[in-house]
Amino acid sequence: MSDAPSLNHVAMSMDPKVLDEQGRADILSFYGEVFGWTEGDNTGEKGNPLILTTGKFLEFIYLLPGDPETGEHMRTPPLDHFGLAVKTRDQMEEIVTKAKAYKERDDRVQIIDIHTRDPQSPESKYTLTNAYIGYLLPLMVELQHVEPAPSPHV
């Protein structure tokens, strides 16, 4: 459906201690180096959020400090995530390689390495390759590459 709404942003409330000056610098460094994201303008926004722009028009990650008095902020199980599609497996490998290099300097990086699910039945129409990367945010980032399944041998 071409008129369907498209994903615009993901918003997360975070522990305000993580979004202090050093935390912001760490987040910007990691997501900039690994994904190419940059800091967006938060002028006029309440609460001093950190906005990470992905480079695509109107696509961003919105990080809002949680309530410092109550401690309320997003808490998730380890594998909760949002997904990004990559155009090629090579692009995925490049991003995962950058994350692994960053992890050598900062052990807070979490990586679930590249995995491919091959078709399990003749009805399968695609092969899914994915990996997960996490760093300081409450949600991990899943990278996905989908390609047509190989034709069955006749």
C-alpha positions in Angstrom: 0.0 0.0 0.0 1.8 3.1 -1.2 -0.3 5.5 0.9 0.5 3.7 4.1 2.2 5.8 6.8 5.9 5.3 7.0 8.1 5.2 10.1 9.3 8.6 11.1 11.1 8.2 14.4 11.6 6.1 17.6 11.3 7.9 20.9 12.8 6.6 24.2 12.9 8.0 27.7 16.3 7.5 29.3 17.9 7.6 32.6 18.8 11.3 33.0 22.3 10.3 34.2 23.0 8.6 30.9 22.0 11.8 29.0 24.4 14.1 31.0 27.1 15.9 29.0 29.5 12.9 28.9 26.7 10.4 28.1 25.5 12.5 25.2 29.1 12.7 23.9 29.4 8.9 24.2 26.1 8.3 22.4 27.0 10.8 19.6 30.5 9.2 19.2 29.3 5.6 19.0 26.2 6.1 16.8 28.1 8.6 14.6 31.0 6.3 14.1 29.0 3.1 13.6 25.8 4.3 11.9 26.7 7.8 10.6 24.0 9.4 12.8 24.4 13.1 13.8 22.9 15.3 16.4 19.7 17.1 15.3 18.5 20.5 16.4 16.3 20.3 19.5 15.5 24.0 19.6 12.0 24.5 21.0 11.8 21.0 22.4 11.0 20.6 26.1 13.3 18.6 28.4 16.5 19.0 26.3 16.2 15.7 24.3 19.1 14.3 22.3 17.9 13.9 18.7 19.9 11.5 16.5 19.3 12.0 12.8 19.9 9.1 10.5 20.6 11.1 7.4 17.2 10.4 5.8 14.7 13.2 5.7 12.4 13.2 8.8 14.0 10.0 10.2 15.4 10.2 13.7 15.9 8.7 17.2 14.5 10.9 19.9 16.1 10.5 23.4 14.3 12.2 26.2 15.7 12.3 29.7 13.3 10.6 32.1 12.0 12.2 35.3 15.0 12.9 37.6 12.7 13.1 40.6 10.8 9.8 40.2 13.5 7.9 38.2 10.8 7.0 35.6 12.4 6.1 32.3 12.3 3.3 29.7 13.5 -0.1 30.9 13.5 -3.0 28.6 14.6 -6.6 28.4 18.0 -7.1 26.7 16.6 -8.1 23.2 14.0 -5.4 22.9 14.9 -3.4 19.7 13.9 -1.4 16.7 14.9 -2.5 13.2 16.8 -0.9 10.3 16.9 -2.4 6.8 20.2 -2.4 5.1 20.5 -2.7 1.3 23.3 -5.3 1.2 24.9 -7.9 3.3 28.2 -6.0 2.8 26.7 -2.9 4.3 25.6 -4.9 7.4 29.1 -6.5 7.7 30.6 -3.0 7.5 28.4 -1.7 10.3 29.0 -4.7 12.5 32.8 -4.4 11.9 32.7 -0.8 13.0 30.7 -1.8 16.2 33.3 -4.5 17.0 36.1 -2.0 16.6 34.3 0.4 18.9 33.8 -2.5 21.4 37.6 -2.9 21.6 37.6 0.6 23.2 34.4 0.5 25.1 33.0 -2.7 26.6 29.5 -1.2 26.9 28.9 -2.1 23.3 26.7 -5.2 22.8 26.7 -7.2 19.6 24.8 -10.3 18.5 26.7 -11.2 15.4 25.4 -11.7 11.9 23.1 -14.6 11.4 21.3 -15.9 8.3 18.1 -17.8 8.4 17.8 -20.0 5.3 14.5 -21.0 3.9 12.9 -23.8 5.9 10.2 -24.8 3.4 9.5 -24.6 -0.3 7.0 -21.8 0.4 9.8 -19.5 1.8 10.3 -16.6 -0.5 13.2 -14.8 1.2 16.4 -15.2 3.2 16.8 -13.0 6.3 20.2 -11.9 7.5 20.4 -9.9 10.7 22.5 -8.7 13.6 21.9 -6.7 16.8 23.9 -3.8 18.1 23.4 -2.0 21.4 25.0 0.9 23.2 23.6 2.9 26.1 20.1 3.2 24.6 17.2 1.2 26.2 16.6 -0.5 22.8 19.1 -2.4 20.6 19.3 -1.8 16.9 18.5 -4.8 14.7 20.0 -4.7 11.2 18.1 -6.7 8.6 18.9 -7.7 5.1 16.2 -9.5 3.1 16.9 -11.1 -0.3 14.9 -13.5 -2.4 15.3 -17.1 -1.5 17.4 -19.3 -3.9 15.3 -21.1 -6.4 14.7 -24.7 -5.5 16.7 -27.2 -7.7 14.5 -29.1 -10.1 
